[in-house]
């Protein structure tokens, strides 16, 4: 019969002993609460002891946590509006103050409070600058200013904000169409200016080329006239020299050329006397004895090329 009473007692003792022991993981921090009041802080990993059934243990993260804010609209110094979101890293430094600040909400409640802090600090910092600084690649100064404000405000929560980064800086949806239209108009205007400058340059090049063509053509024509004049003079000199050497042969050659031109078949007719001087070289194989009149050198160019 004693065994019947001993076993329940042993079970109660074991349950009581187990309830008085708790384990803190190396990634956690522990608080022992008694009727909602903090009675013990356990920040090192290992075993801990509490009063069973009276005291409770609450665990909080000892690791670095991340927080991503919701996108918010910010008015810049230049009255431009941007949609901005940020990412922050934080950790719990004072677990007692953290418990007093967030209550039973824990890390979720802390995320909400930190989000509110960032939502207030981001417009405060970006409202003092312009769009070029926000959209530039180097925004370290702006992020450090936001981090300074967030650190100061988060101390009351028992947490430390380690870093803040701007992850999104876009135009509001209602402004995108107008902004794109303005950018397109600016690009089209620049393209039109470039085309106009290109057309003007092409016109200058074309005018210079036309002027060069005229100058080269005029110079070539002048040189051709000079060469042609010199050739005519040389031809006349050669003809005059040839006539001076053998006037009879020259007269014979002139007559043969005249025969070749006059006796070709055609629709024209020539009526002349049979004893005309034109037929002197056709009557025999000897030239006439008297030929006092020599042909003028100026008339030679018209017939000399037909000699071949």
Backbone as CSV, one residue per row, in Angstrom:
resi,resn,N_x,N_y,N_z,CA_x,CA_y,CA_z,C_x,C_y,C_z
1,UNK,0.831,-1.212,0.000,0.000,0.000,0.000,0.860,1.255,0.000
2,UNK,2.039,1.159,0.629,2.884,2.349,0.645,3.339,2.708,-0.756
3,UNK,3.575,1.746,-1.563,4.044,2.015,-2.917,3.031,2.836,-3.696
4,UNK,1.789,2.637,-3.369,0.752,3.385,-4.070,0.893,4.877,-3.785
5,UNK,1.304,5.243,-2.614,1.456,6.664,-2.252,2.840,7.195,-2.606
6,UNK,3.805,6.315,-2.660,5.180,6.762,-2.924,5.354,7.190,-4.382
7,UNK,4.768,6.437,-5.284,4.956,6.739,-6.720,4.424,8.116,-7.080
8,UNK,3.204,8.497,-6.679,2.749,9.850,-6.995,3.624,10.931,-6.389
9,UNK,4.136,10.674,-5.213,5.004,11.667,-4.576,6.285,11.849,-5.393
10,UNK,6.825,10.724,-5.851,8.053,10.798,-6.661,7.788,11.558,-7.969
11,UNK,6.633,11.284,-8.574,6.292,11.972,-9.816,6.169,13.465,-9.588
12,UNK,5.519,13.830,-8.464,5.374,15.250,-8.166,6.726,15.901,-7.935
13,UNK,7.604,15.185,-7.231,8.940,15.738,-6.979,9.710,15.917,-8.287
14,UNK,9.603,14.929,-9.205,10.311,15.038,-10.483,9.770,16.188,-11.324
15,UNK,8.460,16.308,-11.351,7.865,17.400,-12.121,8.278,18.744,-11.540
16,UNK,8.285,18.839,-10.230,8.681,20.092,-9.582,10.140,20.411,-9.865
17,UNK,10.963,19.363,-9.831,12.391,19.584,-10.099,12.615,20.019,-11.541
18,UNK,11.916,19.362,-12.465,12.061,19.744,-13.871,11.520,21.135,-14.136
19,UNK,10.485,21.517,-13.444,9.900,22.837,-13.658,10.786,23.948,-13.116
20,UNK,11.682,23.607,-12.231,12.571,24.614,-11.654,13.839,24.818,-12.487
21,UNK,13.982,24.047,-13.553,15.185,24.134,-14.393,14.781,24.629,-15.794
22,UNK,15.576,25.545,-16.339,15.375,25.982,-17.734,16.740,26.100,-18.411
23,UNK,16.724,26.025,-19.719,17.952,26.057,-20.507,17.890,27.261,-21.455
24,UNK,18.968,28.021,-21.475,19.090,29.174,-22.376,20.025,28.788,-23.515
25,UNK,19.491,28.851,-24.739,20.295,28.559,-25.922,21.302,29.680,-26.170
26,UNK,22.393,29.349,-26.856,23.430,30.347,-27.110,22.948,31.454,-28.041
27,UNK,21.844,31.230,-28.746,21.288,32.254,-29.626,20.216,33.087,-28.958
28,UNK,19.977,32.845,-27.662,18.871,33.492,-26.957,19.353,34.187,-25.697
29,UNK,18.465,35.022,-25.179,18.588,35.614,-23.854,17.324,35.292,-23.083
30,UNK,17.455,35.079,-21.766,16.293,34.680,-20.980,15.982,35.657,-19.866
31,UNK,14.695,35.790,-19.590,14.206,36.592,-18.466,13.301,35.719,-17.612
32,UNK,13.528,35.756,-16.312,12.662,35.046,-15.375,11.663,36.054,-14.816
33,UNK,10.392,35.777,-15.030,9.326,36.679,-14.613,8.508,36.041,-13.498
34,UNK,8.151,36.888,-12.535,7.269,36.454,-11.459,6.140,37.473,-11.352
35,UNK,4.970,37.017,-11.741,3.796,37.881,-11.765,4.043,39.122,-12.636
36,UNK,4.750,38.907,-13.789,5.004,39.987,-14.729,6.214,40.836,-14.420
37,UNK,6.836,40.640,-13.277,8.019,41.412,-12.912,9.269,40.591,-13.170
38,UNK,10.318,41.289,-13.609,11.580,40.621,-13.895,12.304,40.337,-12.587
39,UNK,12.629,39.082,-12.367,13.356,38.687,-11.161,14.760,38.174,-11.460
40,UNK,15.009,37.788,-12.703,16.317,37.232,-13.031,16.577,37.421,-14.522
41,UNK,17.821,37.737,-14.855,18.253,37.890,-16.237,19.292,36.826,-16.534
42,UNK,19.064,36.074,-17.588,19.985,35.008,-17.975,20.434,35.285,-19.416
43,UNK,21.625,35.875,-19.557,22.126,36.230,-20.893,23.190,35.269,-21.399
44,UNK,23.715,34.434,-20.521,24.718,33.455,-20.936,24.046,32.114,-21.161
45,UNK,24.520,31.356,-22.172,23.900,30.052,-22.419,24.191,29.071,-21.282
46,UNK,23.241,28.169,-21.081,23.419,27.149,-20.045,22.152,26.947,-19.240
47,UNK,22.294,26.252,-18.091,21.163,25.952,-17.223,20.859,27.123,-16.307
48,UNK,19.579,27.269,-15.982,19.122,28.257,-15.029,18.052,27.665,-14.135
49,UNK,17.800,28.312,-13.022,16.836,27.788,-12.050,15.838,28.878,-11.696
50,UNK,14.616,28.419,-11.455,13.525,29.324,-11.099,12.593,28.614,-10.137
51,UNK,11.698,29.382,-9.565,10.707,28.796,-8.662,9.606,28.179,-9.514
52,UNK,9.381,26.898,-9.407,8.369,26.256,-10.261,6.953,26.750,-9.964
53,UNK,6.189,26.803,-11.026,4.764,27.143,-10.986,4.502,28.600,-10.599
54,UNK,5.531,29.335,-10.247,5.356,30.735,-9.861,6.073,31.652,-10.844
55,UNK,7.233,31.237,-11.221,8.041,32.042,-12.130,8.019,31.436,-13.539
56,UNK,8.043,32.304,-14.540,8.080,31.898,-15.949,9.354,32.435,-16.600
57,UNK,9.721,31.787,-17.703,10.915,32.191,-18.453,10.484,32.662,-19.842
58,UNK,10.981,33.828,-20.242,10.721,34.388,-21.569,12.065,34.499,-22.295
59,UNK,12.090,34.065,-23.561,13.328,34.066,-24.341,13.252,35.137,-25.442
60,UNK,14.389,35.790,-25.667,14.505,36.787,-26.721,15.753,36.500,-27.553
61,UNK,15.719,36.948,-28.799,16.832,36.701,-29.708,18.075,37.493,-29.293
62,UNK,19.225,36.804,-29.341,20.498,37.464,-29.086,21.258,37.711,-30.396
63,UNK,20.679,37.324,-31.532,21.329,37.507,-32.823,20.924,38.846,-33.451
64,UNK,21.638,39.200,-34.514,21.305,40.422,-35.256,20.093,40.140,-36.136
65,UNK,19.107,40.990,-36.038,17.856,40.822,-36.777,17.763,41.864,-37.892
66,UNK,16.936,41.566,-38.881,16.737,42.481,-40.002,15.341,43.049,-40.021
67,UNK,15.234,44.248,-40.553,13.943,44.932,-40.643,13.883,45.652,-41.983
68,UNK,12.840,45.393,-42.741,12.606,46.082,-44.012,11.361,46.940,-43.884
69,UNK,11.529,48.233,-44.120,10.411,49.151,-43.957,9.495,49.108,-45.166
70,UNK,8.268,49.518,-44.947,7.324,49.638,-46.057,7.662,50.882,-46.881
71,UNK,7.386,50.892,-48.197,7.673,52.077,-49.015,6.863,53.279,-48.554
72,UNK,7.526,54.414,-48.453,6.878,55.661,-48.047,7.230,56.750,-49.051
73,UNK,6.342,57.735,-49.209,6.588,58.873,-50.087,7.267,59.982,-49.298
74,UNK,8.314,60.532,-49.884,9.112,61.564,-49.234,9.166,62.781,-50.152
75,UNK,8.974,63.962,-49.585,9.100,65.215,-50.331,10.493,65.775,-50.105
76,UNK,11.237,65.963,-51.192,12.616,66.430,-51.099,12.666,67.950,-51.001
77,UNK,13.889,68.462,-50.881,14.074,69.899,-50.767,13.626,70.626,-52.026
78,UNK,13.737,69.953,-53.176,13.336,70.542,-54.456,11.862,70.301,-54.775
79,UNK,11.059,69.913,-53.784,9.620,69.638,-53.931,9.344,68.426,-54.816
80,UNK,10.355,67.647,-55.109,10.152,66.384,-55.816,9.740,65.312,-54.808
81,UNK,8.911,64.382,-55.274,8.457,63.309,-54.404,9.073,61.990,-54.872
82,UNK,9.522,61.196,-53.898,10.121,59.906,-54.171,9.509,58.856,-53.243
83,UNK,9.441,57.638,-53.754,9.030,56.499,-52.936,10.308,55.821,-52.444
84,UNK,10.467,55.776,-51.103,11.710,55.305,-50.500,11.390,54.182,-49.525
85,UNK,12.243,53.156,-49.528,12.180,52.094,-48.519,13.595,51.819,-48.048
86,UNK,13.710,51.254,-46.836,15.026,51.044,-46.228,15.084,49.670,-45.579
87,UNK,16.302,49.236,-45.329,16.558,47.976,-44.631,17.494,48.274,-43.469
88,UNK,17.140,47.789,-42.274,17.927,48.050,-41.064,18.288,46.729,-40.391
89,UNK,19.414,46.734,-39.702,19.849,45.595,-38.887,19.960,46.053,-37.438
90,UNK,19.441,45.257,-36.536,19.398,45.651,-35.131,19.514,44.419,-34.238
91,UNK,19.797,44.668,-32.956,19.867,43.587,-31.975,19.463,44.120,-30.602
92,UNK,19.077,43.206,-29.717,18.662,43.562,-28.353,19.916,43.698,-27.504
93,UNK,20.054,44.843,-26.837,21.215,45.078,-25.971,20.837,45.085,-24.489
94,UNK,19.691,45.598,-24.166,19.219,45.630,-22.764,17.894,44.884,-22.708
95,UNK,17.965,43.632,-22.290,16.785,42.793,-22.360,15.710,43.231,-21.375
96,UNK,16.100,43.806,-20.236,15.104,44.278,-19.258,14.347,45.480,-19.815
97,UNK,15.087,46.450,-20.331,14.441,47.623,-20.927,13.602,47.205,-22.132
98,UNK,14.089,46.221,-22.870,13.345,45.738,-24.024,12.007,45.158,-23.586
99,UNK,12.011,44.378,-22.503,10.761,43.794,-21.989,9.808,44.876,-21.531
100,UNK,10.339,45.896,-20.887,9.486,46.971,-20.394,8.910,47.794,-21.549
101,UNK,9.619,47.862,-22.660,9.180,48.697,-23.790,8.164,47.987,-24.668
102,UNK,8.405,46.717,-24.964,7.553,46.007,-25.917,6.526,45.123,-25.218
103,UNK,6.685,44.866,-23.912,5.740,44.023,-23.190,5.781,42.596,-23.696
104,UNK,4.617,42.002,-23.819,4.536,40.611,-24.267,4.637,40.478,-25.782
105,UNK,4.736,41.605,-26.512,4.801,41.556,-27.978,6.105,40.999,-28.505
106,UNK,7.187,41.120,-27.746,8.465,40.563,-28.161,9.046,41.238,-29.404
107,UNK,9.722,40.421,-30.202,10.424,40.960,-31.373,9.464,41.540,-32.401
108,UNK,8.264,40.983,-32.535,7.315,41.514,-33.512,6.913,42.947,-33.171
109,UNK,6.677,43.176,-31.875,6.339,44.527,-31.441,7.521,45.472,-31.641
110,UNK,8.718,44.985,-31.390,9.912,45.803,-31.606,10.083,46.162,-33.080
111,UNK,9.769,45.225,-33.984,9.849,45.519,-35.420,8.907,46.657,-35.789
112,UNK,7.716,46.645,-35.247,6.765,47.718,-35.541,7.267,49.068,-35.040
113,UNK,7.797,49.075,-33.793,8.286,50.338,-33.227,9.497,50.862,-33.995
114,UNK,10.402,49.970,-34.355,11.564,50.395,-35.134,11.149,50.879,-36.530
115,UNK,10.154,50.223,-37.108,9.648,50.683,-38.395,9.097,52.091,-38.312
116,UNK,8.394,52.393,-37.225,7.894,53.759,-37.036,9.034,54.761,-36.891
117,UNK,10.086,54.357,-36.177,11.236,55.262,-36.017,11.878,55.566,-37.367
118,UNK,12.081,54.532,-38.179,12.682,54.744,-39.497,11.762,55.542,-40.402
119,UNK,10.468,55.290,-40.317,9.505,56.020,-41.142,9.525,57.515,-40.830
120,UNK,9.857,57.872,-39.599,9.942,59.281,-39.228,11.317,59.879,-39.535
121,UNK,12.368,59.077,-39.383,13.719,59.613,-39.586,14.070,59.764,-41.065
122,UNK,13.547,58.885,-41.941,13.869,58.975,-43.372,13.362,60.286,-43.985
123,UNK,12.086,60.677,-43.802,11.662,61.984,-44.351,12.397,63.155,-43.718
124,UNK,12.755,63.035,-42.447,13.462,64.131,-41.784,14.822,64.392,-42.433
125,UNK,15.517,63.323,-42.821,16.844,63.477,-43.433,16.724,63.834,-44.916
126,UNK,15.895,63.095,-45.655,15.797,63.326,-47.094,15.106,64.640,-47.435
127,UNK,14.325,65.168,-46.512,13.672,66.452,-46.759,14.635,67.614,-46.788
128,UNK,15.890,67.386,-46.379,16.891,68.457,-46.378,17.844,68.367,-47.567
129,UNK,17.593,67.486,-48.500,18.494,67.319,-49.632,17.704,67.320,-50.927
130,UNK,18.412,67.220,-52.062,17.755,67.251,-53.364,17.779,65.873,-54.017
131,UNK,17.176,65.805,-55.195,17.010,64.517,-55.873,18.343,63.935,-56.333
132,UNK,19.276,64.783,-56.751,20.550,64.276,-57.255,21.305,63.507,-56.178
133,UNK,21.282,64.022,-54.934,21.994,63.335,-53.851,21.323,62.020,-53.477
134,UNK,20.003,61.983,-53.540,19.299,60.758,-53.170,19.502,59.674,-54.212
135,UNK,19.484,60.054,-55.496,19.598,59.075,-56.573,21.036,58.754,-56.958
136,UNK,22.003,59.403,-56.339,23.395,59.138,-56.669,23.840,57.806,-56.064
137,UNK,24.969,57.309,-56.568,25.500,56.044,-56.060,26.054,56.184,-54.646
138,UNK,26.588,57.336,-54.308,27.182,57.547,-52.991,26.171,58.243,-52.093
139,UNK,25.443,57.450,-51.302,24.452,58.006,-50.373,24.833,57.715,-48.930
140,UNK,26.132,57.555,-48.679,26.591,57.171,-47.347,26.240,58.220,-46.314
141,UNK,26.391,59.485,-46.665,26.104,60.559,-45.704,24.642,60.528,-45.287
142,UNK,23.750,60.352,-46.255,22.319,60.314,-45.933,21.988,59.122,-45.045
143,UNK,22.529,57.957,-45.364,22.237,56.760,-44.569,22.828,56.869,-43.164
144,UNK,23.990,57.515,-43.041,24.563,57.704,-41.701,23.712,58.649,-40.865
145,UNK,23.141,59.678,-41.499,22.258,60.588,-40.750,21.001,59.850,-40.274
146,UNK,20.442,59.013,-41.150,19.264,58.229,-40.727,19.637,57.268,-39.609
147,UNK,20.804,56.658,-39.695,21.259,55.725,-38.668,21.446,56.426,-37.329
148,UNK,21.976,57.634,-37.347,22.184,58.377,-36.093,20.852,58.647,-35.392
149,UNK,19.860,59.082,-36.156,18.539,59.342,-35.552,17.914,58.054,-35.043
150,UNK,18.005,56.984,-35.830,17.412,55.711,-35.416,18.087,55.163,-34.164
151,UNK,19.402,55.287,-34.067,20.095,54.829,-32.858,19.617,55.577,-31.625
152,UNK,19.500,56.895,-31.752,19.085,57.703,-30.604,17.674,57.341,-30.153
153,UNK,16.767,57.152,-31.082,15.387,56.832,-30.730,15.249,55.395,-30.224
154,UNK,16.093,54.483,-30.736,15.944,53.073,-30.367,16.541,52.741,-29.006
155,UNK,17.333,53.642,-28.447,17.905,53.359,-27.121,16.830,53.173,-26.061
156,UNK,15.732,53.879,-26.204,14.641,53.736,-25.230,13.984,52.372,-25.300
157,UNK,14.156,51.642,-26.398,13.580,50.306,-26.537,14.519,49.216,-26.054
158,UNK,15.741,49.583,-25.680,16.708,48.575,-25.259,17.346,47.838,-26.424
159,UNK,17.321,48.416,-27.620,17.915,47.789,-28.806,18.938,48.737,-29.410
160,UNK,19.793,48.190,-30.238,20.807,48.957,-30.944,20.617,48.768,-32.446
161,UNK,20.450,49.880,-33.164,20.368,49.835,-34.615,21.795,49.845,-35.155
162,UNK,22.172,48.802,-35.857,23.555,48.640,-36.325,23.783,49.310,-37.668
163,UNK,22.832,49.182,-38.571,23.041,49.711,-39.921,21.689,50.006,-40.557
164,UNK,21.684,51.017,-41.439,20.494,51.384,-42.206,20.924,51.595,-43.657
165,UNK,20.183,50.981,-44.578,20.471,51.112,-46.001,19.202,51.475,-46.753
166,UNK,19.336,52.436,-47.685,18.224,52.763,-48.574,18.190,51.745,-49.700
167,UNK,17.089,51.035,-49.819,16.985,49.967,-50.821,16.182,50.362,-52.044
168,UNK,15.334,51.343,-51.936,14.496,51.743,-53.071,14.325,53.245,-53.077
169,UNK,14.538,53.858,-54.225,14.292,55.290,-54.420,13.687,55.463,-55.809
170,UNK,12.383,55.426,-55.881,11.664,55.515,-57.150,10.693,56.686,-57.131
171,UNK,10.253,57.044,-58.313,9.213,58.057,-58.424,7.854,57.444,-58.122
172,UNK,6.918,58.221,-57.609,5.555,57.705,-57.410,4.929,57.299,-58.737
173,UNK,4.004,56.369,-58.675,3.373,55.851,-59.891,2.673,56.941,-60.678
174,UNK,2.029,57.878,-59.982,1.301,58.929,-60.691,2.238,59.924,-61.377
175,UNK,3.500,59.949,-60.977,4.457,60.876,-61.595,5.312,60.227,-62.671
176,UNK,5.247,58.908,-62.774,6.121,58.221,-63.725,5.810,58.606,-65.171
177,UNK,4.502,58.638,-65.505,4.134,58.957,-66.891,4.578,60.366,-67.274
178,UNK,4.326,61.318,-66.376,4.733,62.692,-66.670,6.250,62.811,-66.753
179,UNK,6.945,62.123,-65.871,8.411,62.180,-65.887,8.968,61.552,-67.151
180,UNK,8.420,60.393,-67.530,8.870,59.745,-68.757,8.579,60.608,-69.981
181,UNK,7.400,61.261,-69.996,7.072,62.128,-71.124,8.031,63.314,-71.197
182,UNK,8.353,63.886,-70.045,9.298,64.999,-70.032,10.684,64.548,-70.487
183,UNK,11.115,63.387,-70.007,12.422,62.865,-70.422,12.439,62.572,-71.922
184,UNK,11.332,62.016,-72.433,11.256,61.727,-73.864,11.306,63.028,-74.681
185,UNK,10.588,64.055,-74.199,10.603,65.333,-74.909,12.001,65.942,-74.908
186,UNK,12.706,65.829,-73.777,14.065,66.367,-73.715,14.983,65.618,-74.669
187,UNK,14.849,64.296,-74.709,15.700,63.516,-75.615,15.373,63.830,-77.079
188,UNK,14.088,63.993,-77.391,13.713,64.339,-78.765,14.244,65.724,-79.139
189,UNK,14.194,66.658,-78.190,14.735,67.987,-78.467,16.242,67.908,-78.711
190,UNK,16.939,67.136,-77.883,18.378,66.974,-78.091,18.664,66.313,-79.432
191,UNK,17.849,65.315,-79.795,18.040,64.654,-81.087,17.797,65.627,-82.237
192,UNK,16.764,66.473,-82.101,16.494,67.465,-83.153,17.641,68.463,-83.273
193,UNK,18.191,68.876,-82.119,19.336,69.793,-82.163,20.532,69.137,-82.847
194,UNK,20.755,67.872,-82.510,21.880,67.169,-83.140,21.672,67.027,-84.646
195,UNK,20.434,66.709,-85.047,20.151,66.608,-86.480,20.353,67.947,-87.176
196,UNK,19.900,69.030,-86.522,20.066,70.354,-87.127,21.548,70.705,-87.269
197,UNK,22.319,70.431,-86.215,23.755,70.694,-86.311,24.408,69.817,-87.378
198,UNK,23.972,68.560,-87.463,24.505,67.682,-88.499,24.144,68.159,-89.894
199,UNK,22.886,68.611,-90.076,22.488,69.142,-91.379,23.266,70.388,-91.756
200,UNK,23.498,71.241,-90.758,24.279,72.451,-91.032,25.708,72.101,-91.427
201,UNK,26.311,71.153,-90.689,27.674,70.727,-91.033,27.712,70.085,-92.411
202,UNK,26.696,69.256,-92.718,26.651,68.628,-94.041,26.507,69.679,-95.140
203,UNK,25.704,70.720,-94.893,25.543,71.776,-95.884,26.852,72.518,-96.121
204,UNK,27.596,72.755,-95.024,28.895,73.421,-95.176,29.859,72.551,-95.984
205,UNK,29.878,71.263,-95.685,30.768,70.360,-96.421,30.362,70.286,-97.885
206,UNK,29.047,70.217,-98.119,28.555,70.127,-99.495,28.897,71.414,-100.274
207,UNK,28.731,72.576,-99.623,29.058,73.836,-100.292,30.559,73.920,-100.587
208,UNK,31.377,73.476,-99.614,32.818,73.489,-99.853,33.193,72.548,-100.998
209,UNK,32.530,71.376,-101.047,32.806,70.435,-102.136,32.385,71.011,-103.477
210,UNK,31.202,71.653,-103.528,30.761,72.266,-104.787,31.729,73.366,-105.229
211,UNK,32.180,74.161,-104.265,33.123,75.225,-104.607,34.437,74.631,-105.126
212,UNK,34.868,73.538,-104.485,36.097,72.887,-104.939,35.932,72.327,-106.348
213,UNK,34.742,71.741,-106.620,34.470,71.208,-107.962,34.526,72.315,-109.003
214,UNK,33.900,73.454,-108.681,33.899,74.575,-109.633,35.322,75.062,-109.868
215,UNK,36.100,75.199,-108.778,37.465,75.684,-108.920,38.313,74.711,-109.735
216,UNK,38.188,73.397,-109.423,38.968,72.410,-110.166,38.548,72.358,-111.629
217,UNK,37.224,72.430,-111.873,36.747,72.405,-113.260,37.222,73.619,-114.033
218,UNK,37.157,74.792,-113.416,37.613,76.008,-114.081,39.102,75.950,-114.368
219,UNK,39.862,75.459,-113.366,41.306,75.360,-113.583,41.633,74.348,-114.670
220,UNK,40.909,73.208,-114.678,41.143,72.204,-115.720,40.776,72.742,-117.097
221,UNK,39.658,73.485,-117.168,39.258,74.061,-118.452,40.281,75.096,-118.933
222,UNK,40.779,75.882,-117.974,41.788,76.877,-118.349,43.051,76.187,-118.879
223,UNK,43.486,75.128,-118.140,44.674,74.406,-118.601,44.423,73.734,-119.961
224,UNK,43.180,73.190,-120.138,42.862,72.570,-121.424,42.896,73.581,-122.551
225,UNK,42.371,74.815,-122.309,42.413,75.855,-123.334,43.847,76.248,-123.663
226,UNK,44.671,76.310,-122.603,46.079,76.666,-122.848,46.764,75.586,-123.679
227,UNK,46.524,74.322,-123.276,47.148,73.215,-124.006,46.625,73.148,-125.436
228,UNK,45.305,73.374,-125.600,44.719,73.334,-126.933,45.288,74.461,-127.815
229,UNK,45.438,75.624,-127.196,46.028,76.735,-127.946,47.468,76.450,-128.338
230,UNK,48.224,75.908,-127.406,49.603,75.560,-127.723,49.660,74.491,-128.814
231,UNK,48.726,73.503,-128.748,48.699,72.445,-129.774,48.334,73.019,-131.136
232,UNK,47.359,73.941,-131.148,47.005,74.558,-132.428,48.182,75.346,-133.003
233,UNK,48.867,76.048,-132.108,50.030,76.805,-132.586,51.102,75.874,-133.121
234,UNK,51.330,74.767,-132.416,52.326,73.801,-132.877,51.903,73.161,-134.200
235,UNK,50.609,72.878,-134.344,50.113,72.300,-135.604,50.307,73.270,-136.761
236,UNK,49.939,74.519,-136.528,50.123,75.520,-137.591,51.601,75.679,-137.960
237,UNK,52.450,75.614,-136.896,53.880,75.738,-137.189,54.375,74.574,-138.039
238,UNK,53.903,73.348,-137.679,54.336,72.176,-138.441,53.811,72.238,-139.876
239,UNK,52.533,72.649,-140.024,51.977,72.751,-141.369,52.715,73.800,-142.198
240,UNK,52.994,74.927,-141.570,53.705,75.989,-142.302,55.099,75.529,-142.694
241,UNK,55.763,74.812,-141.781,57.102,74.308,-142.088,57.060,73.276,-143.204
242,UNK,56.015,72.387,-143.146,55.884,71.379,-144.200,55.593,72.040,-145.552
243,UNK,54.722,73.024,-145.561,54.421,73.722,-146.820,55.650,74.425,-147.367
244,UNK,56.449,74.974,-146.455,57.641,75.665,-146.923,58.647,74.718,-147.517
245,UNK,58.690,73.509,-147.035,59.656,72.549,-147.568,59.245,72.036,-148.958
246,UNK,57.933,71.736,-149.173,57.490,71.147,-150.439,56.084,71.664,-150.737
247,UNK,55.968,72.853,-151.350,54.630,73.409,-151.614,53.823,72.541,-152.559
248,UNK,54.478,71.906,-153.540,53.746,71.070,-154.497,53.105,69.879,-153.805
249,UNK,53.873,69.191,-152.919,53.292,68.045,-152.212,52.143,68.471,-151.303
250,UNK,52.288,69.631,-150.718,51.228,70.136,-149.835,49.960,70.430,-150.625
251,UNK,50.126,71.011,-151.830,48.962,71.271,-152.682,48.321,69.971,-153.127
252,UNK,49.183,68.968,-153.428,48.650,67.664,-153.813,47.845,67.031,-152.683
253,UNK,48.372,67.133,-151.480,47.677,66.547,-150.327,46.357,67.259,-150.062
254,UNK,46.365,68.560,-150.258,45.126,69.312,-150.072,44.104,68.913,-151.131
255,UNK,44.538,68.673,-152.337,43.599,68.274,-153.398,43.013,66.903,-153.133
256,UNK,43.855,65.954,-152.693,43.355,64.620,-152.367,42.315,64.676,-151.246
257,UNK,42.550,65.503,-150.272,41.572,65.647,-149.181,40.272,66.221,-149.705
258,UNK,40.368,67.187,-150.577,39.158,67.771,-151.156,38.420,66.751,-151.998
259,UNK,39.167,65.903,-152.795,38.520,64.851,-153.577,37.779,63.876,-152.662
260,UNK,38.425,63.513,-151.549,37.819,62.521,-150.633,36.517,63.049,-150.047
261,UNK,36.501,64.316,-149.744,35.279,64.895,-149.159,34.215,65.127,-150.209
262,UNK,34.616,65.604,-151.423,33.628,66.006,-152.414,33.037,64.833,-153.164
263,UNK,33.809,63.767,-153.366,33.342,62.669,-154.203,32.678,61.543,-153.422
264,UNK,32.453,61.715,-152.132,31.724,60.702,-151.361,30.263,60.688,-151.777
265,UNK,29.664,59.504,-151.713,28.262,59.400,-152.077,27.380,60.158,-151.116
266,UNK,26.316,60.764,-151.650,25.401,61.514,-150.803,24.305,62.125,-151.637
267,UNK,23.516,62.927,-150.992,22.392,63.542,-151.693,22.768,64.881,-152.335
268,UNK,23.999,65.392,-152.098,24.405,66.691,-152.647,25.012,66.496,-154.040
269,UNK,24.920,67.523,-154.829,25.471,67.498,-156.201,26.354,68.719,-156.393
270,UNK,27.454,68.541,-157.193,28.367,69.641,-157.513,28.385,69.804,-159.044
271,UNK,28.180,70.985,-159.516,28.204,71.282,-160.953,29.382,72.216,-161.209
272,UNK,30.351,71.774,-162.012,31.522,72.596,-162.325,32.031,72.224,-163.715
273,UNK,32.859,73.069,-164.286,33.413,72.865,-165.635,34.457,71.759,-165.610
274,UNK,34.551,70.950,-166.670,35.543,69.859,-166.678,36.959,70.359,-166.665
275,UNK,37.203,71.571,-167.193,38.563,72.081,-167.190,38.870,72.919,-165.966
276,UNK,38.111,72.718,-164.893,38.339,73.454,-163.647,39.636,72.997,-162.997
277,UNK,40.273,73.915,-162.287,41.515,73.588,-161.584,41.313,72.501,-160.535
278,UNK,40.078,72.282,-160.149,39.800,71.266,-159.113,40.202,69.883,-159.591
279,UNK,40.163,69.689,-160.948,40.487,68.368,-161.491,41.897,68.283,-162.074
280,UNK,42.767,69.210,-161.736,44.111,69.208,-162.294,44.851,67.915,-162.006
281,UNK,44.735,67.391,-160.751,45.482,66.186,-160.370,44.807,64.909,-160.848
282,UNK,43.581,65.031,-161.472,42.925,63.846,-162.013,43.194,63.665,-163.505
283,UNK,43.738,64.687,-164.154,43.943,64.593,-165.597,45.228,63.845,-165.953
284,UNK,46.221,63.786,-165.079,47.463,63.111,-165.387,48.237,62.858,-164.129
285,UNK,49.455,62.347,-164.294,50.263,61.988,-163.136,51.267,63.069,-162.811
286,UNK,51.111,64.256,-163.470,52.030,65.350,-163.171,51.227,66.531,-162.664
287,UNK,51.864,67.261,-161.783,51.199,68.420,-161.173,51.241,69.598,-162.128
288,UNK,50.349,70.520,-162.048,50.402,71.715,-162.886,51.691,72.474,-162.656
289,UNK,52.141,73.205,-163.696,53.435,73.891,-163.597,53.367,75.107,-162.715
290,UNK,52.307,75.850,-162.796,52.241,77.110,-162.025,51.215,76.976,-160.921
291,UNK,51.616,77.300,-159.711,50.714,77.339,-158.563,51.189,78.465,-157.661
292,UNK,50.939,79.719,-158.089,51.495,80.841,-157.342,50.854,81.053,-155.978
293,UNK,49.573,80.714,-155.854,48.877,81.048,-154.577,48.997,79.899,-153.594
294,UNK,49.658,80.156,-152.474,49.808,79.130,-151.406,48.623,79.210,-150.449
295,UNK,48.163,78.080,-150.004,47.029,78.119,-149.043,47.434,78.737,-147.720
296,UNK,46.506,79.389,-147.145,46.785,80.029,-145.834,46.908,78.982,-144.736
297,UNK,47.842,79.161,-143.789,47.999,78.156,-142.698,46.771,78.034,-141.836
298,UNK,45.999,79.120,-141.736,44.833,79.045,-140.823,43.782,78.092,-141.325
299,UNK,43.755,77.858,-142.686,42.722,76.957,-143.222,43.126,75.523,-143.098
300,UNK,44.414,75.243,-142.761,44.903,73.858,-142.717,44.230,73.016,-141.663
301,UNK,43.928,73.519,-140.457,43.362,72.620,-139.438,42.085,71.962,-139.858
302,UNK,41.308,72.567,-140.759,40.023,71.980,-141.122,40.192,70.754,-141.983
303,UNK,41.336,70.616,-142.743,41.495,69.531,-143.676,42.599,68.576,-143.305
304,UNK,43.591,69.047,-142.496,44.736,68.204,-142.207,44.351,66.943,-141.472
305,UNK,43.427,66.923,-140.528,43.117,65.662,-139.834,42.511,64.631,-140.745
306,UNK,41.949,65.015,-141.923,41.342,64.029,-142.823,42.330,63.338,-143.697
307,UNK,43.653,63.672,-143.573,44.665,63.087,-144.458,44.751,61.592,-144.300
308,UNK,44.744,61.000,-143.153,44.791,59.543,-143.068,43.617,58.930,-143.764
